[in-house]
């Protein structure tokens, strides 16, 4: 576990804190997560949560090896653990529930993007606006933090995903990549710079609908919500443009889009 934490680039002081979690405790909790679900970590502290997730990440490596998955894909996928430690101020893990996908052989980072096996059974979605039915298998696209969202790299990731799932999950039949993100909000075109990476990323998708739910956009652009719109920082061009947009009465949101397999431009 400690070896993996170092390989992922987790902060040394955080690694030191992990040593205070006994091998027996983290192993027992890891077993319970597998048997009963990750909700059992709800009352655990951030360090214990990290220790358990790392323990499960070490265990799942055997599955990667059995399936013949490139070792780089394993480490790229598990690098999200470091990212979410950073999101928690390097105090451990708060968002442990998201990482269950990484340690369950259900989500994989292939280049710039992450791809998750997903039976789209979210009954709150308006399926009349989507090209598939509730419960149908799709691949959920996620965008990890930390690198530029260049369109060419995203296309490369989609092509890699086609090959990866055909090789390692040949019985998993799907026709669409699916994404729900602030990056696909149709209102982004009203304030973002023409030719920006985000707008280029949007162009990959057939955006089916948008919702004026700005929580995710505020968190990703500014880190947290401010009481007054004029108090938002203007440290980047995106922050400045988004702030001006909100001061004009605009509201950011979330968009839902799909990509037909093989339809990458």
C-alpha positions in Angstrom: 0.0 0.0 0.0 2.8 2.4 0.9 4.7 1.5 -2.2 1.6 2.3 -4.3 1.1 5.6 -2.5 4.6 6.7 -3.3 4.3 5.6 -6.9 1.1 7.7 -7.3 2.9 10.8 -5.9 0.8 11.1 -2.7 2.3 13.7 -0.3 5.0 12.3 2.0 3.3 13.6 5.2 0.1 11.9 4.1 2.0 8.6 3.5 3.5 8.9 7.0 0.0 9.2 8.4 -1.1 6.0 6.7 1.4 4.1 8.7 -0.9 4.7 11.8 -3.6 2.6 10.3 -3.0 -1.1 11.3 -2.8 -3.7 8.6 -5.6 -5.7 10.2 -8.0 -2.7 10.3 -7.5 -1.6 6.7 -7.8 -5.2 5.5 -11.0 -5.8 7.5 -12.6 -2.6 6.2 -11.5 -3.4 2.7 -13.3 -6.8 3.0 -16.4 -5.1 4.3 -16.4 -2.6 1.4 -16.2 -5.4 -1.1 -19.0 -7.4 0.7 -21.4 -4.6 1.8 -20.5 -1.5 -0.1 -18.4 1.7 0.4 -21.0 3.3 2.7 -19.3 1.5 5.6 -16.5 4.1 5.4 -18.9 6.9 6.1 -17.9 7.3 9.7 -14.2 6.7 9.2 -11.7 9.5 9.2 -10.0 10.7 6.0 -6.8 8.8 6.6 -8.5 5.5 7.2 -10.6 6.0 4.1 -7.4 6.5 2.1 -5.8 3.5 3.6 -8.7 1.3 2.6 -9.0 2.6 -0.9 -5.2 2.1 -1.4 -5.6 -1.5 0.0 -8.3 -2.2 -2.6 -6.2 -0.6 -5.3 -3.4 -3.0 -4.5 -5.8 -5.9 -4.5 -7.3 -5.1 -7.9 -3.8 -5.1 -9.5 -4.1 -8.9 -9.7 -7.2 -8.5 -11.9 -5.4 -6.1 -14.2 -2.6 -8.6 -14.5 -5.0 -11.5 -15.2 -6.7 -9.6 -17.9 -3.4 -8.5 -19.5 -4.1 -4.8 -19.1 -1.1 -2.6 -19.6 0.5 -1.6 -16.3 0.5 2.1 -17.3 -3.3 2.0 -17.6 -3.4 0.7 -14.0 -1.3 3.5 -12.6 -2.9 6.2 -14.7 -6.3 5.0 -13.4 -5.2 5.0 -9.8 -3.7 8.4 -10.1 -7.1 9.8 -9.4 -6.5 8.8 -5.8 -3.8 11.4 -5.6 -6.0 14.0 -7.3 -8.8 13.5 -4.7 -6.3 13.6 -1.9 -5.3 17.0 -3.2 -8.9 18.0 -3.4 -9.1 17.2 0.3 -6.2 19.4 1.1 -3.9 16.4 1.4 -5.6 15.3 4.6 -6.8 12.0 3.2 -9.9 11.1 1.3 -13.3 12.8 1.5 -14.8 11.6 -1.8 -14.2 7.9 -1.3 -17.4 6.9 -2.9 -16.3 8.0 -6.4 -13.1 5.9 -6.1 -15.0 2.7 -5.7 -15.3 2.6 -9.5 -11.5 2.7 -9.9 -10.8 -0.2 -7.5 -13.6 -2.4 -8.9 -12.3 -2.8 -12.4 -15.2 -0.7 -13.8 -13.4 2.6 -14.6 -10.2 3.1 -16.6 -8.1 6.1 -17.6 -7.1 5.8 -21.2 -5.0 8.9 -22.0 -6.8 12.2 -21.3 -10.2 10.7 -20.4 -11.7 8.2 -18.1 -14.2 5.6 -19.2 -16.7 3.7 -17.0 -18.8 0.7 -17.7 -22.3 2.0 -17.0 -25.8 0.6 -17.3 -27.7 3.9 -17.6 -30.5 3.2 -15.1 -30.8 6.7 -13.8 -34.6 7.1 -13.9 -34.5 10.8 -13.5 -33.1 11.3 -17.0 -35.5 12.3 -19.8 -34.9 9.2 -22.1 -37.1 10.7 -24.8 -34.2 13.1 -25.4 -31.6 10.3 -25.5 -30.8 7.7 -28.2 -31.0 4.8 -25.8 -33.4 3.3 -23.3 -33.2 3.3 -19.5 -31.0 0.4 -18.4 -29.1 0.2 -21.7 -25.3 -0.3 -21.6 -23.2 2.7 -22.4 -19.7 4.0 -21.6 -19.7 6.9 -19.2 -17.0 9.5 -20.1 -15.3 11.4 -17.2 -12.8 14.2 -17.4 -10.1 14.0 -14.7 -8.6 17.2 -13.4 -5.1 18.4 -14.1 -4.4 18.6 -17.8 -5.4 20.6 -20.8 -8.6 19.4 -22.5 -7.2 19.2 -26.0 -9.6 17.9 -28.6 -7.0 15.8 -30.4 -6.1 14.0 -27.1 -9.7 13.4 -26.4 -10.2 11.8 -29.8 -7.1 9.7 -29.2 -8.7 8.5 -25.8 -12.0 7.6 -27.5 -10.2 5.5 -30.1 -8.2 3.8 -27.3 -11.4 3.1 -25.5 -12.9 1.4 -28.6 -9.9 -0.9 -28.7 -9.7 -1.4 -24.9 -13.3 -2.5 -24.3 -13.4 -4.6 -27.5 -10.3 -6.5 -26.2 -11.0 -6.7 -22.4 -14.9 -6.7 -22.4 -15.9 -8.3 -25.6 -19.3 -9.2 -24.3 -20.1 -5.7 -23.2 -22.0 -4.3 -26.2 -22.6 -0.6 -26.3 -23.4 2.0 -29.0 -22.8 5.3 -27.2 -20.4 7.2 -25.0 -22.4 9.2 -22.5 -21.3 12.3 -20.5 -23.0 14.6 -18.0 -20.8 17.6 -17.1 -20.6 21.3 -16.8 -18.2 21.1 -19.7 -21.1 20.2 -22.0 -23.5 23.0 -20.8 -24.9 24.7 -23.9 -24.7 28.1 -22.2 -20.9 27.9 -22.2 -21.0 29.2 -25.8 -22.4 32.5 -24.4 -19.3 33.4 -22.5 -16.3 31.2 -23.3 -13.6 32.2 -25.8 -14.1 31.1 -29.3 -11.8 28.2 -30.1 -11.3 27.3 -26.4 -10.5 23.7 -25.4 -13.8 23.4 -23.6 -15.8 24.5 -26.7 -13.8 22.1 -28.8 -14.5 19.3 -26.4 -18.2 20.1 -26.6 -18.1 19.8 -30.4 -17.3 16.1 -30.0 -20.7 15.5 -28.5 -24.3 15.5 -29.6 -25.6 17.5 -26.7 -29.1 16.4 -26.0 -30.1 18.8 -23.2 -28.8 21.2 -20.5 -29.9 22.0 -17.0 -29.3 25.3 -15.1 -27.7 23.5 -12.1 -24.4 25.5 -11.5 -22.9 23.7 -8.5 -20.4 21.7 -10.5 -19.3 24.6 -12.7 -18.8 26.9 -9.6 -16.7 24.2 -7.9 -14.6 23.5 -10.9 -14.0 27.1 -11.9 -13.8 28.8 -8.5 -13.4 26.0 -5.9 -16.4 27.1 -3.9 -19.5 29.3 -4.1 -19.3 32.9 -3.0 -22.1 34.8 -1.4 -21.7 37.8 -3.8 -21.1 37.3 -7.5 -18.7 40.2 -7.7 -16.5 38.5 -5.1 -15.5 35.7 -7.4 -11.8 35.8 -8.4 -10.6 36.7 -11.9 -7.3 34.9 -11.9 -7.9 33.2 -15.2 -9.6 34.1 -18.4 -12.2 31.5 -17.7 -12.9 32.9 -14.3 -13.2 36.4 -15.6 -15.5 35.4 -18.4 -17.7 33.3 -16.2 -17.9 36.1 -13.6 -19.0 38.6 -16.3 -21.6 36.2 -17.5 -23.1 35.7 -14.1 -23.1 39.5 -13.4 -25.0 39.9 -16.6 -27.7 37.5 -15.2 -26.4 34.3 -16.8 -26.3 31.1 -14.9 -24.0 28.2 -15.6 -25.2 24.6 -15.7 -24.7 21.0 -16.7 -25.1 19.5 -20.2 -25.8 15.9 -21.2 -24.3 14.6 -24.4 -23.6 11.4 -26.3 -21.1 10.2 -29.0 -22.0 7.4 -31.3 -19.2 4.9 -31.3 -16.7 5.6 -34.1 -18.1 9.1 -34.7 -15.0 11.1 -33.7 -14.1 14.2 -35.6 
